[in-house]
């Protein structure tokens, strides 16, 4: 990514870089520490103000953007803890998942893994407490409840 830097005598420095789609981010760092962030929607257009930050605010925002507070990690599951040892996790079934093509009754998930399938999302619809004759398909998003051990069993045997 190319960042252009321009001295602004008596003011500070201006930095510009493209963010795609013809848009440009413009950041003005004043000698006082103040930072202004603008977006230019297309070449030649006026830049629109987005943020006006003090030096301290800019440093906090910068450290957040840099990842000092949180480093996102892409996963195939999303976990929520309920109480001390019960977890709710989302799973997405791949085409080759053992559950695909089976009914909930046929899969016998609770007996086999100890985990419970609480809901299934398919095509934007959410099926709460699916019936035993529910047939699993690839790309189904499952909401599964159980202990860590149950989830380990479920992940190993069903996904």
C-alpha positions in Angstrom: 0.0 0.0 0.0 1.4 3.4 -1.0 1.1 6.2 1.5 1.9 9.7 0.3 3.2 12.2 2.8 3.0 15.9 2.4 4.5 18.6 4.7 2.0 21.2 5.8 4.2 24.2 7.0 2.9 25.6 10.2 0.3 22.8 10.5 1.9 19.4 10.4 1.7 16.5 7.9 -0.9 15.1 5.6 -0.9 11.3 4.7 -3.1 9.8 2.0 -3.7 6.3 0.8 -6.3 4.5 -1.4 -8.7 2.1 0.2 -10.2 0.7 -3.0 -13.2 1.7 -5.1 -11.6 5.0 -5.9 -11.8 6.1 -2.2 -8.9 7.8 -0.5 -8.2 8.2 3.2 -6.6 11.5 4.2 -5.1 11.9 7.7 -3.8 15.3 8.9 -1.5 15.2 11.9 -1.3 18.6 13.4 1.9 19.9 15.2 -0.3 20.0 18.3 -1.0 16.3 18.2 -4.6 16.6 16.9 -5.5 14.2 14.1 -8.2 14.7 11.5 -9.4 11.8 9.4 -11.1 12.4 6.0 -12.4 10.2 3.2 -12.3 11.4 -0.4 -15.0 9.3 -2.1 -13.5 9.7 -5.6 -10.5 11.4 -7.2 -11.0 15.2 -7.4 -13.9 15.2 -4.9 -13.8 17.1 -1.6 -12.7 15.0 1.3 -15.4 14.5 4.0 -14.5 14.6 7.7 -14.8 11.4 9.5 -13.0 11.9 12.8 -11.3 14.7 14.7 -9.2 13.3 17.5 -6.9 14.6 20.2 -3.4 13.2 20.4 -4.4 10.8 23.2 -7.6 9.7 21.5 -5.7 9.1 18.2 -3.1 6.9 20.1 -5.9 4.8 21.6 -7.6 4.4 18.2 -4.3 3.6 16.6 -3.4 0.9 19.2 -6.9 -0.6 18.7 -6.4 -0.7 14.9 -2.9 -2.1 15.3 -4.3 -5.0 17.4 -2.9 -4.1 20.8 -6.4 -4.7 22.4 -7.7 -7.5 20.3 -6.4 -9.8 17.6 -9.2 -11.3 15.6 -8.8 -15.0 14.8 -11.0 -16.5 12.1 -12.6 -19.7 13.2 -15.2 -22.2 11.9 -17.0 -22.1 15.3 -18.2 -19.4 17.6 -18.3 -20.2 21.4 -20.4 -18.8 24.2 -20.0 -20.0 27.8 -23.2 -20.6 29.8 -22.4 -21.0 33.5 -19.3 -22.8 34.6 -19.0 -25.6 32.1 -21.8 -25.5 29.5 -20.9 -24.0 26.1 -22.9 -23.0 23.1 -21.1 -23.2 19.8 -22.0 -22.6 16.2 -20.8 -25.2 13.6 -21.2 -25.1 9.8 -21.5 -28.5 8.1 -19.2 -29.0 5.1 -20.3 -31.2 2.2 -18.3 -34.2 3.6 -19.5 -33.8 7.2 -20.8 -37.2 8.6 -24.2 -35.6 9.5 -25.0 -34.5 5.9 -27.8 -36.6 4.5 -28.8 -38.0 7.9 -31.9 -37.2 9.9 -31.5 -35.9 13.5 -32.9 -39.2 14.8 -30.6 -41.3 12.6 -27.5 -39.2 13.7 -28.4 -39.9 17.3 -26.1 -36.9 18.3 -27.1 -36.6 21.9 -26.5 -40.3 22.7 -23.3 -40.5 20.6 -21.6 -37.2 21.8 -23.6 -35.9 24.7 -24.1 -32.6 22.8 -27.6 -31.2 22.0 -28.5 -29.5 18.7 -30.6 -26.6 20.0 -31.3 -24.9 16.6 -30.3 -25.0 12.9 -30.0 -22.1 10.5 -30.5 -22.8 6.9 -30.9 -20.1 4.2 -31.8 -17.4 6.7 -34.4 -19.5 8.5 -33.8 -20.7 12.0 -35.4 -24.0 13.1 -35.5 -24.1 16.9 -35.5 -27.6 18.5 -35.6 -29.5 15.2 -37.8 -32.5 14.8 -36.2 -36.0 14.7 -36.9 -36.3 11.0 -34.9 -33.1 10.2 -32.4 -33.9 7.4 -29.0 -32.3 7.6 -27.5 -30.5 4.6 -24.2 -29.0 3.7 -23.9 -25.4 4.8 -26.4 -25.9 7.7 -25.3 -23.8 10.7 -25.9 -25.7 13.9 -26.2 -24.2 17.4 -24.9 -26.9 19.7 -25.0 -27.0 23.5 -22.9 -29.1 25.8 -19.8 -29.3 27.9 -16.3 -28.9 26.4 -16.0 -32.7 26.3 -19.4 -33.0 24.5 -18.2 -30.4 22.0 -14.9 -32.3 21.4 -16.9 -35.5 20.8 -19.3 -33.6 18.5 -16.6 -32.0 16.5 -14.7 -35.3 16.1 -17.8 -37.4 15.1 -20.3 -35.1 13.4 -18.5 -32.3 11.6 
